Amino acid sequence: MGEPTRALVPAPAPNAAVQPPCAQCHEIKQKRYAAVRQGDRRRAEAMATAMGRHQRAAH
Ligand SMILES: [Zn+2]
């Protein structure tokens, strides 16, 4: 509503660029990345959950 449509700019996740430098966020991200690289989807999902919980608790 009233917002200009910018079809040429694929917007990334809204908070991806605004994420504060948080050590724990970074750690969880690294762990999730490692899990993804190793093909460990369960662990990756667990890390995603941990990230969500951490963000709610600490941010
Ligand atoms: Zn954090």
N, CA, C, O and the ligand as a Tripos MOL2 file, in Angstrom:
@<TRIPOS>MOLECULE
protein
  237   235    60     0     0
PROTEIN
NO_CHARGES

@<TRIPOS>ATOM
      1 N           0.8450   -1.1920    0.0000 N.3       1 MET1
      2 CA          0.0000    0.0000    0.0000 C.3       1 MET1
      3 C           0.8800    1.2420    0.0000 C.2       1 MET1
      4 O           1.4760    1.5810    1.0220 O.2       1 MET1
      5 N           0.9640    1.9050   -1.1120 N.am      2 GLY2
      6 CA          1.7830    3.1020   -1.1890 C.3       2 GLY2
      7 C           3.2660    2.7980   -1.3350 C.2       2 GLY2
      8 O           4.0840    3.6990   -1.5200 O.2       2 GLY2
      9 N           3.5950    1.5250   -1.2500 N.am      3 GLU3
     10 CA          5.0080    1.1760   -1.3800 C.3       3 GLU3
     11 C           5.3720    0.9710   -2.8430 C.2       3 GLU3
     12 O           4.6830    0.2520   -3.5660 O.2       3 GLU3
     13 N           6.4400    1.5960   -3.2690 N.am      4 PRO4
     14 CA          6.8520    1.4450   -4.6670 C.3       4 PRO4
     15 C           7.3670    0.0370   -4.9470 C.2       4 PRO4
     16 O           8.1050   -0.5430   -4.1500 O.2       4 PRO4
     17 N           6.9750   -0.4820   -6.0570 N.am      5 THR5
     18 CA          7.4190   -1.8280   -6.4040 C.3       5 THR5
     19 C           8.7500   -1.7690   -7.1560 C.2       5 THR5
     20 O           8.8730   -1.1040   -8.1850 O.2       5 THR5
     21 N           9.7230   -2.4690   -6.6260 N.am      6 ARG6
     22 CA         11.0310   -2.4580   -7.2820 C.3       6 ARG6
     23 C          11.3410   -3.8530   -7.7840 C.2       6 ARG6
     24 O          12.0000   -4.6520   -7.1180 O.2       6 ARG6
     25 N          10.8510   -4.1140   -8.9640 N.am      7 ALA7
     26 CA         10.9850   -5.4510   -9.5260 C.3       7 ALA7
     27 C          12.4270   -5.7600   -9.9140 C.2       7 ALA7
     28 O          12.8170   -6.9220  -10.0270 O.2       7 ALA7
     29 N          13.2000   -4.7200  -10.1120 N.am      8 LEU8
     30 CA         14.5690   -4.9470  -10.5840 C.3       8 LEU8
     31 C          15.5150   -5.2950   -9.4420 C.2       8 LEU8
     32 O          16.6150   -5.8010   -9.6610 O.2       8 LEU8
     33 N          15.0680   -5.0170   -8.2200 N.am      9 VAL9
     34 CA         15.9400   -5.3000   -7.0780 C.3       9 VAL9
     35 C          15.3850   -6.4560   -6.2670 C.2       9 VAL9
     36 O          14.4420   -6.2830   -5.4950 O.2       9 VAL9
     37 N          15.9660   -7.6320   -6.4390 N.am     10 PRO10
     38 CA         15.5300   -8.7880   -5.6420 C.3      10 PRO10
     39 C          15.9360   -8.5890   -4.1940 C.2      10 PRO10
     40 O          17.1110   -8.7000   -3.8440 O.2      10 PRO10
     41 N          14.9650   -8.2990   -3.3690 N.am     11 ALA11
     42 CA         15.2710   -8.0170   -1.9690 C.3      11 ALA11
     43 C          15.6530   -9.2950   -1.2280 C.2      11 ALA11
     44 O          14.9420  -10.2970   -1.3020 O.2      11 ALA11
     45 N          16.7640   -9.2580   -0.5210 N.am     12 PRO12
     46 CA         17.1600  -10.4090    0.3080 C.3      12 PRO12
     47 C          16.3320  -10.4320    1.5730 C.2      12 PRO12
     48 O          15.4280   -9.6130    1.7400 O.2      12 PRO12
     49 N          16.6260  -11.3510    2.4560 N.am     13 ALA13
     50 CA         15.9150  -11.3920    3.7240 C.3      13 ALA13
     51 C          16.0650  -10.0360    4.4110 C.2      13 ALA13
     52 O          17.1720   -9.5050    4.4990 O.2      13 ALA13
     53 N          14.9700   -9.4800    4.8920 N.am     14 PRO14
     54 CA         14.9570   -8.1290    5.4510 C.3      14 PRO14
     55 C          16.0230   -7.9010    6.5090 C.2      14 PRO14
     56 O          16.6520   -6.8430    6.5370 O.2      14 PRO14
     57 N          16.2310   -8.8720    7.3720 N.am     15 ASN15
     58 CA         17.1610   -8.6560    8.4770 C.3      15 ASN15
     59 C          18.5610   -9.1810    8.1820 C.2      15 ASN15
     60 O          19.4410   -9.1390    9.0420 O.2      15 ASN15
     61 N          18.7610   -9.6720    6.9680 N.am     16 ALA16
     62 CA         20.0710  -10.2440    6.6450 C.3      16 ALA16
     63 C          21.1560   -9.1830    6.6670 C.2      16 ALA16
     64 O          22.2770   -9.4300    7.1120 O.2      16 ALA16
     65 N          20.8080   -7.9970    6.1800 N.am     17 ALA17
     66 CA         21.8280   -6.9580    6.0830 C.3      17 ALA17
     67 C          21.9220   -6.1420    7.3610 C.2      17 ALA17
     68 O          22.8910   -5.4130    7.5740 O.2      17 ALA17
     69 N          20.9060   -6.2700    8.2100 N.am     18 VAL18
     70 CA         20.8560   -5.4220    9.4010 C.3      18 VAL18
     71 C          21.2690   -6.1930   10.6400 C.2      18 VAL18
     72 O          21.1760   -5.6910   11.7600 O.2      18 VAL18
     73 N          21.7260   -7.4150   10.4270 N.am     19 GLN19
     74 CA         22.0580   -8.2350   11.5820 C.3      19 GLN19
     75 C          23.2660   -7.6570   12.3250 C.2      19 GLN19
     76 O          24.3050   -7.3780   11.7260 O.2      19 GLN19
     77 N          23.1110   -7.4870   13.6320 N.am     20 PRO20
     78 CA         24.2040   -6.9550   14.4340 C.3      20 PRO20
     79 C          25.3090   -7.9800   14.5930 C.2      20 PRO20
     80 O          25.0590   -9.1850   14.5460 O.2      20 PRO20
     81 N          26.5250   -7.5070   14.7810 N.am     21 PRO21
     82 CA         27.6420   -8.4220   14.9870 C.3      21 PRO21
     83 C          27.5560   -9.0670   16.3620 C.2      21 PRO21
     84 O          28.0670   -8.5310   17.3450 O.2      21 PRO21
     85 N          26.9240  -10.1870   16.4170 N.am     22 CYS22
     86 CA         26.7490  -10.8830   17.6850 C.3      22 CYS22
     87 C          27.5740  -12.1630   17.6460 C.2      22 CYS22
     88 O          27.4620  -12.9500   16.7070 O.2      22 CYS22
     89 N          28.3870  -12.3650   18.6470 N.am     23 ALA23
     90 CA         29.2970  -13.5130   18.6680 C.3      23 ALA23
     91 C          28.5400  -14.8300   18.6170 C.2      23 ALA23
     92 O          28.9420  -15.7720   17.9350 O.2      23 ALA23
     93 N          27.4440  -14.8740   19.3490 N.am     24 GLN24
     94 CA         26.7100  -16.1370   19.4000 C.3      24 GLN24
     95 C          25.9990  -16.4110   18.0840 C.2      24 GLN24
     96 O          25.9400  -17.5510   17.6220 O.2      24 GLN24
     97 N          25.4580  -15.3480   17.4830 N.am     25 CYS25
     98 CA         24.8450  -15.5050   16.1600 C.3      25 CYS25
     99 C          25.8910  -16.0610   15.1980 C.2      25 CYS25
    100 O          25.6250  -16.9860   14.4290 O.2      25 CYS25
    101 N          27.0590  -15.4880   15.2590 N.am     26 HIS26
    102 CA         28.1320  -15.8980   14.3620 C.3      26 HIS26
    103 C          28.4810  -17.3620   14.5740 C.2      26 HIS26
    104 O          28.6520  -18.1220   13.6210 O.2      26 HIS26
    105 N          28.5830  -17.7380   15.8290 N.am     27 GLU27
    106 CA         28.9470  -19.1120   16.1560 C.3      27 GLU27
    107 C          27.8940  -20.0870   15.6400 C.2      27 GLU27
    108 O          28.2120  -21.1080   15.0310 O.2      27 GLU27
    109 N          26.6470  -19.7490   15.8970 N.am     28 ILE28
    110 CA         25.5610  -20.6330   15.4600 C.3      28 ILE28
    111 C          25.5540  -20.7280   13.9330 C.2      28 ILE28
    112 O          25.3410  -21.7980   13.3620 O.2      28 ILE28
    113 N          25.7870  -19.6000   13.2960 N.am     29 LYS29
    114 CA         25.8160  -19.5910   11.8340 C.3      29 LYS29
    115 C          26.9120  -20.5060   11.3160 C.2      29 LYS29
    116 O          26.7030  -21.2830   10.3850 O.2      29 LYS29
    117 N          28.0740  -20.4050   11.9270 N.am     30 GLN30
    118 CA         29.2010  -21.2230   11.5000 C.3      30 GLN30
    119 C          28.8890  -22.7040   11.6710 C.2      30 GLN30
    120 O          29.2020  -23.5280   10.8120 O.2      30 GLN30
    121 N          28.2730  -23.0150   12.7890 N.am     31 LYS31
    122 CA         27.9270  -24.4180   13.0540 C.3      31 LYS31
    123 C          26.9140  -24.9230   12.0440 C.2      31 LYS31
    124 O          27.0040  -26.0520   11.5630 O.2      31 LYS31
    125 N          25.9510  -24.0740   11.7300 N.am     32 ARG32
    126 CA         24.9340  -24.4650   10.7590 C.3      32 ARG32
    127 C          25.5730  -24.6630    9.3850 C.2      32 ARG32
    128 O          25.2510  -25.5980    8.6520 O.2      32 ARG32
    129 N          26.4700  -23.7700    9.0720 N.am     33 TYR33
    130 CA         27.1490  -23.8570    7.7790 C.3      33 TYR33
    131 C          27.9480  -25.1480    7.6800 C.2      33 TYR33
    132 O          27.9330  -25.8380    6.6620 O.2      33 TYR33
    133 N          28.6340  -25.4460    8.7530 N.am     34 ALA34
    134 CA         29.4460  -26.6710    8.7700 C.3      34 ALA34
    135 C          28.5500  -27.8920    8.5960 C.2      34 ALA34
    136 O          28.8800  -28.8260    7.8640 O.2      34 ALA34
    137 N          27.4130  -27.8670    9.2800 N.am     35 ALA35
    138 CA         26.4800  -28.9940    9.1980 C.3      35 ALA35
    139 C          25.9600  -29.1420    7.7750 C.2      35 ALA35
    140 O          25.8590  -30.2520    7.2530 O.2      35 ALA35
    141 N          25.6320  -28.0170    7.1540 N.am     36 VAL36
    142 CA         25.1250  -28.0440    5.7770 C.3      36 VAL36
    143 C          26.1900  -28.6090    4.8390 C.2      36 VAL36
    144 O          25.9080  -29.4220    3.9590 O.2      36 VAL36
    145 N          27.4070  -28.1560    5.0570 N.am     37 ARG37
    146 CA         28.5140  -28.6180    4.2080 C.3      37 ARG37
    147 C          28.7150  -30.1160    4.3330 C.2      37 ARG37
    148 O          29.0740  -30.7950    3.3710 O.2      37 ARG37
    149 N          28.4770  -30.6190    5.5400 N.am     38 GLN38
    150 CA         28.6710  -32.0480    5.7650 C.3      38 GLN38
    151 C          27.4400  -32.8520    5.3880 C.2      38 GLN38
    152 O          27.4210  -34.0790    5.4900 O.2      38 GLN38
    153 N          26.4180  -32.1390    4.9520 N.am     39 GLY39
    154 CA         25.1950  -32.8260    4.5460 C.3      39 GLY39
    155 C          24.3720  -33.2850    5.7230 C.2      39 GLY39
    156 O          23.4980  -34.1410    5.5890 O.2      39 GLY39
    157 N          24.6580  -32.7080    6.8890 N.am     40 ASP40
    158 CA         23.9300  -33.0890    8.0970 C.3      40 ASP40
    159 C          22.7220  -32.1770    8.2490 C.2      40 ASP40
    160 O          22.7790  -31.1490    8.9250 O.2      40 ASP40
    161 N          21.6380  -32.5670    7.6130 N.am     41 ARG41
    162 CA         20.4670  -31.6900    7.5960 C.3      41 ARG41
    163 C          19.8240  -31.5840    8.9660 C.2      41 ARG41
    164 O          19.2760  -30.5420    9.3250 O.2      41 ARG41
    165 N          19.8910  -32.6530    9.7220 N.am     42 ARG42
    166 CA         19.2880  -32.6160   11.0610 C.3      42 ARG42
    167 C          19.9960  -31.5970   11.9330 C.2      42 ARG42
    168 O          19.3720  -30.8100   12.6440 O.2      42 ARG42
    169 N          21.3100  -31.6350   11.8590 N.am     43 ARG43
    170 CA         22.0880  -30.7030   12.6620 C.3      43 ARG43
    171 C          21.8730  -29.2730   12.1570 C.2      43 ARG43
    172 O          21.7710  -28.3310   12.9430 O.2      43 ARG43
    173 N          21.8060  -29.1340   10.8520 N.am     44 ALA44
    174 CA         21.5660  -27.8130   10.2840 C.3      44 ALA44
    175 C          20.2340  -27.2630   10.7620 C.2      44 ALA44
    176 O          20.1150  -26.0840   11.0980 O.2      44 ALA44
    177 N          19.2410  -28.1290   10.7860 N.am     45 GLU45
    178 CA         17.9220  -27.6920   11.2540 C.3      45 GLU45
    179 C          17.9820  -27.3310   12.7280 C.2      45 GLU45
    180 O          17.3840  -26.3470   13.1630 O.2      45 GLU45
    181 N          18.6980  -28.1250   13.4820 N.am     46 ALA46
    182 CA         18.8220  -27.8530   14.9070 C.3      46 ALA46
    183 C          19.4960  -26.5060   15.1250 C.2      46 ALA46
    184 O          19.1240  -25.7550   16.0270 O.2      46 ALA46
    185 N          20.4880  -26.2050   14.2960 N.am     47 MET47
    186 CA         21.1830  -24.9260   14.4230 C.3      47 MET47
    187 C          20.2620  -23.7800   14.0310 C.2      47 MET47
    188 O          20.3120  -22.7060   14.6310 O.2      47 MET47
    189 N          19.4280  -24.0020   13.0330 N.am     48 ALA48
    190 CA         18.4710  -22.9710   12.6380 C.3      48 ALA48
    191 C          17.5100  -22.6950   13.7760 C.2      48 ALA48
    192 O          17.1530  -21.5480   14.0470 O.2      48 ALA48
    193 N          17.0970  -23.7620   14.4350 N.am     49 THR49
    194 CA         16.2030  -23.6120   15.5880 C.3      49 THR49
    195 C          16.9140  -22.8760   16.7120 C.2      49 THR49
    196 O          16.3500  -21.9910   17.3550 O.2      49 THR49
    197 N          18.1520  -23.2560   16.9310 N.am     50 ALA50
    198 CA         18.9320  -22.6120   17.9820 C.3      50 ALA50
    199 C          19.0710  -21.1270   17.6840 C.2      50 ALA50
    200 O          19.0040  -20.2930   18.5870 O.2      50 ALA50
    201 N          19.2670  -20.8060   16.4120 N.am     51 MET51
    202 CA         19.3970  -19.4070   16.0160 C.3      51 MET51
    203 C          18.1180  -18.6420   16.3190 C.2      51 MET51
    204 O          18.1520  -17.5260   16.8360 O.2      51 MET51
    205 N          16.9840  -19.2640   15.9870 N.am     52 GLY52
    206 CA         15.7100  -18.6080   16.2490 C.3      52 GLY52
    207 C          15.5090  -18.3600   17.7370 C.2      52 GLY52
    208 O          15.0640  -17.2910   18.1550 O.2      52 GLY52
    209 N          15.8450  -19.3630   18.5140 N.am     53 ARG53
    210 CA         15.6850  -19.2320   19.9650 C.3      53 ARG53
    211 C          16.6080  -18.1530   20.5060 C.2      53 ARG53
    212 O          16.2080  -17.3220   21.3220 O.2      53 ARG53
    213 N          17.8320  -18.1800   20.0450 N.am     54 HIS54
    214 CA         18.8130  -17.1940   20.5150 C.3      54 HIS54
    215 C          18.3630  -15.7810   20.1560 C.2      54 HIS54
    216 O          18.4580  -14.8610   20.9680 O.2      54 HIS54
    217 N          17.8740  -15.6220   18.9340 N.am     55 GLN55
    218 CA         17.4770  -14.2770   18.5100 C.3      55 GLN55
    219 C          16.3080  -13.7780   19.3390 C.2      55 GLN55
    220 O          16.2140  -12.5900   19.6460 O.2      55 GLN55
    221 N          15.4370  -14.6700   19.6910 N.am     56 ARG56
    222 CA         14.2990  -14.2280   20.5130 C.3      56 ARG56
    223 C          14.7560  -13.8920   21.9130 C.2      56 ARG56
    224 O          14.2620  -12.9530   22.5380 O.2      56 ARG56
    225 N          15.7000  -14.6680   22.3940 N.am     57 ALA57
    226 CA         16.1300  -14.4800   23.7770 C.3      57 ALA57
    227 C          17.0850  -13.3140   23.9290 C.2      57 ALA57
    228 O          17.0180  -12.5740   24.9100 O.2      57 ALA57
    229 N          17.9760  -13.1460   22.9560 N.am     58 ALA58
    230 CA         19.0600  -12.1770   23.1400 C.3      58 ALA58
    231 C          18.9000  -10.9010   22.3190 C.2      58 ALA58
    232 O          19.6410   -9.9400   22.5240 O.2      58 ALA58
    233 N          17.9490  -10.8790   21.4000 N.am     59 HIS59
    234 CA         17.8510   -9.6890   20.5510 C.3      59 HIS59
    235 C          16.4860   -9.0170   20.6390 C.2      59 HIS59
    236 O          16.2530   -8.0030   19.9810 O.2      59 HIS59
    237 ZN         22.9160  -13.0380   18.4580 Zn       60 ZN60
@<TRIPOS>BOND
     1     1     2 1
     2     2     3 1
     3     3     4 2
     4     3     5 am
     5     5     6 1
     6     6     7 1
     7     7     8 2
     8     7     9 am
     9     9    10 1
    10    10    11 1
    11    11    12 2
    12    11    13 am
    13    13    14 1
    14    14    15 1
    15    15    16 2
    16    15    17 am
    17    17    18 1
    18    18    19 1
    19    19    20 2
    20    19    21 am
    21    21    22 1
    22    22    23 1
    23    23    24 2
    24    23    25 am
    25    25    26 1
    26    26    27 1
    27    27    28 2
    28    27    29 am
    29    29    30 1
    30    30    31 1
    31    31    32 2
    32    31    33 am
    33    33    34 1
    34    34    35 1
    35    35    36 2
    36    35    37 am
    37    37    38 1
    38    38    39 1
    39    39    40 2
    40    39    41 am
    41    41    42 1
    42    42    43 1
    43    43    44 2
    44    43    45 am
    45    45    46 1
    46    46    47 1
    47    47    48 2
    48    47    49 am
    49    49    50 1
    50    50    51 1
    51    51    52 2
    52    51    53 am
    53    53    54 1
    54    54    55 1
    55    55    56 2
    56    55    57 am
    57    57    58 1
    58    58    59 1
    59    59    60 2
    60    59    61 am
    61    61    62 1
    62    62    63 1
    63    63    64 2
    64    63    65 am
    65    65    66 1
    66    66    67 1
    67    67    68 2
    68    67    69 am
    69    69    70 1
    70    70    71 1
    71    71    72 2
    72    71    73 am
    73    73    74 1
    74    74    75 1
    75    75    76 2
    76    75    77 am
    77    77    78 1
    78    78    79 1
    79    79    80 2
    80    79    81 am
    81    81    82 1
    82    82    83 1
    83    83    84 2
    84    83    85 am
    85    85    86 1
    86    86    87 1
    87    87    88 2
    88    87    89 am
    89    89    90 1
    90    90    91 1
    91    91    92 2
    92    91    93 am
    93    93    94 1
    94    94    95 1
    95    95    96 2
    96    95    97 am
    97    97    98 1
    98    98    99 1
    99    99   100 2
   100    99   101 am
   101   101   102 1
   102   102   103 1
   103   103   104 2
   104   103   105 am
   105   105   106 1
   106   106   107 1
   107   107   108 2
   108   107   109 am
   109   109   110 1
   110   110   111 1
   111   111   112 2
   112   111   113 am
   113   113   114 1
   114   114   115 1
   115   115   116 2
   116   115   117 am
   117   117   118 1
   118   118   119 1
   119   119   120 2
   120   119   121 am
   121   121   122 1
   122   122   123 1
   123   123   124 2
   124   123   125 am
   125   125   126 1
   126   126   127 1
   127   127   128 2
   128   127   129 am
   129   129   130 1
   130   130   131 1
   131   131   132 2
   132   131   133 am
   133   133   134 1
   134   134   135 1
   135   135   136 2
   136   135   137 am
   137   137   138 1
   138   138   139 1
   139   139   140 2
   140   139   141 am
   141   141   142 1
   142   142   143 1
   143   143   144 2
   144   143   145 am
   145   145   146 1
   146   146   147 1
   147   147   148 2
   148   147   149 am
   149   149   150 1
   150   150   151 1
   151   151   152 2
   152   151   153 am
   153   153   154 1
   154   154   155 1
   155   155   156 2
   156   155   157 am
   157   157   158 1
   158   158   159 1
   159   159   160 2
   160   159   161 am
   161   161   162 1
   162   162   163 1
   163   163   164 2
   164   163   165 am
   165   165   166 1
   166   166   167 1
   167   167   168 2
   168   167   169 am
   169   169   170 1
   170   170   171 1
   171   171   172 2
   172   171   173 am
   173   173   174 1
   174   174   175 1
   175   175   176 2
   176   175   177 am
   177   177   178 1
   178   178   179 1
   179   179   180 2
   180   179   181 am
   181   181   182 1
   182   182   183 1
   183   183   184 2
   184   183   185 am
   185   185   186 1
   186   186   187 1
   187   187   188 2
   188   187   189 am
   189   189   190 1
   190   190   191 1
   191   191   192 2
   192   191   193 am
   193   193   194 1
   194   194   195 1
   195   195   196 2
   196   195   197 am
   197   197   198 1
   198   198   199 1
   199   199   200 2
   200   199   201 am
   201   201   202 1
   202   202   203 1
   203   203   204 2
   204   203   205 am
   205   205   206 1
   206   206   207 1
   207   207   208 2
   208   207   209 am
   209   209   210 1
   210   210   211 1
   211   211   212 2
   212   211   213 am
   213   213   214 1
   214   214   215 1
   215   215   216 2
   216   215   217 am
   217   217   218 1
   218   218   219 1
   219   219   220 2
   220   219   221 am
   221   221   222 1
   222   222   223 1
   223   223   224 2
   224   223   225 am
   225   225   226 1
   226   226   227 1
   227   227   228 2
   228   227   229 am
   229   229   230 1
   230   230   231 1
   231   231   232 2
   232   231   233 am
   233   233   234 1
   234   234   235 1
   235   235   236 2
@<TRIPOS>SUBSTRUCTURE
     1 MET1         2 RESIDUE 1 A MET
     2 GLY2         6 RESIDUE 1 A GLY
     3 GLU3        10 RESIDUE 1 A GLU
     4 PRO4        14 RESIDUE 1 A PRO
     5 THR5        18 RESIDUE 1 A THR
     6 ARG6        22 RESIDUE 1 A ARG
     7 ALA7        26 RESIDUE 1 A ALA
     8 LEU8        30 RESIDUE 1 A LEU
     9 VAL9        34 RESIDUE 1 A VAL
    10 PRO10       38 RESIDUE 1 A PRO
    11 ALA11       42 RESIDUE 1 A ALA
    12 PRO12       46 RESIDUE 1 A PRO
    13 ALA13       50 RESIDUE 1 A ALA
    14 PRO14       54 RESIDUE 1 A PRO
    15 ASN15       58 RESIDUE 1 A ASN
    16 ALA16       62 RESIDUE 1 A ALA
    17 ALA17       66 RESIDUE 1 A ALA
    18 VAL18       70 RESIDUE 1 A VAL
    19 GLN19       74 RESIDUE 1 A GLN
    20 PRO20       78 RESIDUE 1 A PRO
    21 PRO21       82 RESIDUE 1 A PRO
    22 CYS22       86 RESIDUE 1 A CYS
    23 ALA23       90 RESIDUE 1 A ALA
    24 GLN24       94 RESIDUE 1 A GLN
    25 CYS25       98 RESIDUE 1 A CYS
    26 HIS26      102 RESIDUE 1 A HIS
    27 GLU27      106 RESIDUE 1 A GLU
    28 ILE28      110 RESIDUE 1 A ILE
    29 LYS29      114 RESIDUE 1 A LYS
    30 GLN30      118 RESIDUE 1 A GLN
    31 LYS31      122 RESIDUE 1 A LYS
    32 ARG32      126 RESIDUE 1 A ARG
    33 TYR33      130 RESIDUE 1 A TYR
    34 ALA34      134 RESIDUE 1 A ALA
    35 ALA35      138 RESIDUE 1 A ALA
    36 VAL36      142 RESIDUE 1 A VAL
    37 ARG37      146 RESIDUE 1 A ARG
    38 GLN38      150 RESIDUE 1 A GLN
    39 GLY39      154 RESIDUE 1 A GLY
    40 ASP40      158 RESIDUE 1 A ASP
    41 ARG41      162 RESIDUE 1 A ARG
    42 ARG42      166 RESIDUE 1 A ARG
    43 ARG43      170 RESIDUE 1 A ARG
    44 ALA44      174 RESIDUE 1 A ALA
    45 GLU45      178 RESIDUE 1 A GLU
    46 ALA46      182 RESIDUE 1 A ALA
    47 MET47      186 RESIDUE 1 A MET
    48 ALA48      190 RESIDUE 1 A ALA
    49 THR49      194 RESIDUE 1 A THR
    50 ALA50      198 RESIDUE 1 A ALA
    51 MET51      202 RESIDUE 1 A MET
    52 GLY52      206 RESIDUE 1 A GLY
    53 ARG53      210 RESIDUE 1 A ARG
    54 HIS54      214 RESIDUE 1 A HIS
    55 GLN55      218 RESIDUE 1 A GLN
    56 ARG56      222 RESIDUE 1 A ARG
    57 ALA57      226 RESIDUE 1 A ALA
    58 ALA58      230 RESIDUE 1 A ALA
    59 HIS59      234 RESIDUE 1 A HIS
    60 ZN60       237 GROUP 0 **** ****
